[in-house]
Amino acid sequence: MNAPSPGPALRPGPRNDMTDIAGLRVGQAQDDRLKTGVTVLTADAPFTAAVHVMGGAPGTRETDLLTPGGLVRRVDALVLSGGSAFGLAAATGAASALAERGRGFLAGGYRVPIVPAAVLFDLGAGGASCGGETPHTALGRTALDAALDAPRTSAPIALGSHGAGTGARTARLKGGIGSASCTLPGGGTVAALVAVNPVGCACAPGSGRFWAAPFEQGDEFGGRGVEDRAAPVLPATKLMPGAQTTLAIVATDLALDQAETQRMAMAAQDGMARALLPSHTPFDGDLVFGVSTAGAGIPDAAGRLWLGHGAGVALARAIARAVYAARPAPGDDRPCWCDLYG
């Protein structure tokens, strides 16, 4: 009897990053001296958003607004930031910049930009002390302006040691910012944007091969192939409560309501579990924002299945790309993947 067909492959979009979703814009800003930064996702008009949290130690702002059934179902931007709790100020900077552009939810005659945010811990990444003065408000404004002012034909998103990934670290290697996209068989696209700063690891300690290797497209993270056996023990961790978190956004141009967008974010968590060992621990703040721009039609039943699978695949690949693209900087407390395996 013939084996069943594995089905069509999920190929990357033209840019293989979040900007393959038409209308979405990404801006980044960082302070290399402090080893921290901000990554902002926005668009020319508000977009549907939801969130799903699986880590035990999240740091967030306005995520309760994203519960299906609430009053506000569309947001003006999403912020991923370093700086731990100090980094939540990045959303204030982004919101101020949006307000100056006349953006926001109309309430009592005022425009109030809706900017949910999530933060990761990079305070011990080897940067200088901020001396009690957080740079994140200014970084949030700069990243938002960079997103909206950049021409649509600008270069692909800078990966690795940029934006919210500037001070990100895995257990053994530097982390970073990553992105990847998938075109779906029935039409539409799904893409992921992620800041990788987990308690665990993204690759095997001996070979440097990524746990996400089965999903690699071309040589987007080194073309190192698949490990032929699972790790026999728990990989190394940087177990220090409150000092880790992987933050992700998955987005599609398919038309989803808020509950469906949340379901896509839930499915994308599978990609985090494939690419990081361990993941979703009590010491991580792992979360995934979901986004729908509704530009490519309503998916049918098969389209919804492919969407969830594609979200997980895109996120796994984005995580590996983040670590693969990280580059060394003065004061680093651990090597980059390229230092050991490149």
N, C-alpha and C positions, 0 to 999 in steps of 0.2 A: 504494500500500500504506500502511495506517495505521501511524503510528509506535507503538512499544511504549509501554505505560503506564509512567510513572516509578515507580509503586508508591506506597504510603501514605507520608505525611509523618511525621516524627518530632517530635511535639509536646512542649512542656515539661510537666513535672508541675505540680501545684498551686502549689508554692512556687518552682519553677525553681531548686532548689539541692540539695545533697547530702542534706538532711533529707527529700526525697521518698522516700528509701529507708527504709522503716519500720524503726525500731529503732536507726538510726544517730544519733549525737549529735555536734555540733561545738562546741568551746569555743575561745575566743581570749583572748590577753592580750598586752599590749605595754608598752613603755617609750618614750613619745614623745620624751623627752629624748635617749635614746640612739638613737632611730630603729631599733628592732629589736623583734621579737615572736615569738610562738609560736601555732600553730594545731594543735589536737588533734582527731583523730577517734576516737571510742570508741562503745561500745554497752553495753546492760545485760548482755550475755553475750559470751564470746569469739566471734570471727568468723574465717572462712577468709581468708587473705591471701597474696599473692605479690608479686613485684617484677620489673620489667624496667628495665634501665639502658641508655641509649644515649649519654649524654654521656661525655666523656673525663676529667672531673674531679669525680667524685661525692664527697660527704662523708656517710657513713652509719654507722648503728649497728644491729647484729643483723639485717642484711639476708640474711646467709648462712642464717639460720634459715628463710627463706621459700623456699628451693630445694625444689621438689617432691621428695618422697621422704624428707625429713628427719623427725626425731622430733616436732617441734612444728609443727602445721599450723594452729593457731588462735592469734590474738593478742588482747591486751586493749585495745590502742590503737595508733594510728599518730601520729607527731609530725612536723610540718613546722616548721622553725625558722630564723630568721635567726641571725646571729652567727658564721658560718663554723664552724670546729671547736669554738669555745667553745659554740656553740648545741647541740651534742650533749648537753650537760648538761640540756637541757630534758626529755629522756627519763627522766633520773634523777628529776627532780621529779615527772613524771607517774607513774612507777612507784611512787614512795613514796606518793603519794596513793592509788593503786589498792591497794597493800598494806594501807594503813590501813582500806580498805573490805573486806578479806578476799578480794581478787581475785588471781588468778595461777595459773600452772602448778604442780601439786603435785609436788614433788621432795624426797625425803628428809624428809618431814614438814613442809616449808616451802612457802609459797605465794610463787612468784616471778612477778611480772607480766611479760608479754612485750610489750615496747614498742619495735618498730623505729622508727628515725628517720632523717630526711635533712635536711641543712642547706643554706642558701644564703649567699652572701657579701653582707652589707650594711654592712660596717664603714666604708666610705667614703661613706655616704649623707648625710653632713652632720650627723649627730648628735654629741653630746658624747662624749668618751672615757670608757670605763668604768673607767679607771685600774687595769686588771688584775683587777677584780672583775666576773665575769660575772653578769648578772641572770637567766640562762636557766633555772637550776634552779627558782627561785621562779616564773618565768613559766610553766614547764611544769606545775607543781603548780596554779597559778591557772587555767590553761586547762582542765586536766582536771576540776577541781572545777566550773568554769563549765559544762562540757558535761554532767556528770552531775546537777548540781543544778538546772539550768534546767528549767522546765515544758515539756512537749512542745508546748504551744501558743505557745511564745515566738516572737518575731519571726524572719523569715528571717535567714540568715547575713549578717553585715555584710561587704560587699565593698569592694574598693579598699584604702585605707591602714589596714589592720587586721591584727592577728595577725602571721603570718609574712610578710605583704605590707607591713608598716609601712615598712621601708627598702628595699623592692624597687625596681629600676630597669630599664628597657630601655635601648637605646643612646641614644635621644633624649628619652624621657619617663619619668615615674614608672611603675613597675609596681604590683603589688598582689596581693591575694587575690581569686580569682574562683571562681564555681560556676555550674553549669547542669545541667539534667536532661532526659532524653528518655523518653517512654513508648513502649514497643515494640509493633509491630503484633500480635504473637502473645500479648501479655501480658507483664507485668513492666516494670521501669524500670531505666535506667542513668543514673548521675549522676557528675559530675566536680567535684573540689575542687582548686584549683591556686594555687601561689605563683609569680608571674611575675617573673623576674629574669634575663632572657636576655642573651647577648652581642649579639643582634640586635634587631629591631624587630617590633612587632605591627601596624603600620599604614604606609600609604604616606606618604612625607614631605611631598608637596605638598598632598594633599587631606585627610589624616587618616583616610581610609577604611581599615577593618580588613581585613587579609588574610583573616580568617574571615568576611567579609561574606556570601558565598553561603549560609552556614548560619544566618544571624541569624533569630531568631523575633521578629516584631513589631519594636519599636525597642529591644530589650534592650541594645544598645550603640550607640545613636544613629540607627539607621535610615538610614545614609549610603549604602546601595547598594553596588554592586560596581564595582571598577575595570574599565574596558573594555580594559585592556591590562596585561601584566605589566611589572614594573619592569625597565628595560633594563640596570641595573647592580646590583651587590650593594648592598643597603641599608646605611646607616651601622651601625657596630658599636661597642661599648665594649670593644675588644680589650685586655684586661689579664688575663693568666693567673690563674685562681683567683678571679676577681671576678664570676662569673655562674653561674646555674643556674636551671632551672625545675623545680619539684617538683610532682607531681600524684598524686592518688588518684582512681581510677575504681571505682565500686561498683555492684553490682546486687543485686536481691532474688531473682534466679534462682539455683537450686541448682547450684553449680559445685564441682568438686574443685579442689585446689591447682594442678594443671597447667592446667586450663581457666581458672582465675582469672588465671594468668600469661599465657595466650594473649590474654585480654581486655585486659590491661595492654599487651601488645605491639601489639595493634590500635589502642589509644588513642594510641600514639606518632604515628600518622598525623595525628591531630588537632593535635599539637604542631607537626608539620612544615607543616601547612596554615596555622597561625595565626602562626608566628614565622619570620622570614627573617633570617639563616640559623638553623637549629636543629641540635641534636645535634653541635655542633662539639667539637673537642678541648679547648676552653676552658670548656665548659659541663659541669655535673654532672647533666644532664637524666635524670630517672627518673620512672617511674610505678608506684605501688603499685596492686595490684588487690585488690578486696574482694568477697566473696560472703556475703550473710546467709542465703541459702537459704530465703527466706520465700514465694516465689511459684512454686514448682514447677520441674521440670526442663525446660530448653528442648529442642525438637526441632532437626533440622538447619537449618531455615529460621530458627528462633529464635536459633541460634548465629551465623548470618550477620548478622542484624539487630543482635545484641548487639555484635559487633565494630564494625560500622559506627556504631552509636549511641554507643559509647564514644568513637570518634574525633570525631564531631560534637559531643558534649557537651563534650569537652575543648577543641576549637577555640573554641566559644562561650564557655566559662568563661574562657579566656585573654583574649579581647577584652573581656569584661565586667570583668575585673580592671583592665585599663588604663583603660577608660572610666570606672570608678567611683573611681579614685584622686583624692585631693584635696590641695591645697597645704598645706604646714606650714612653720613657721620653719626656716631653715637648708637647705632643699632645694637640691640642686645641679643640678636640671633641672626643667622645667615639667611640669604634668599635661596630659593630653589635653584636659581641659575648659578649660585656660588658652588653648590655641591654636585649638581647633576647636569648643568647646562652644557 
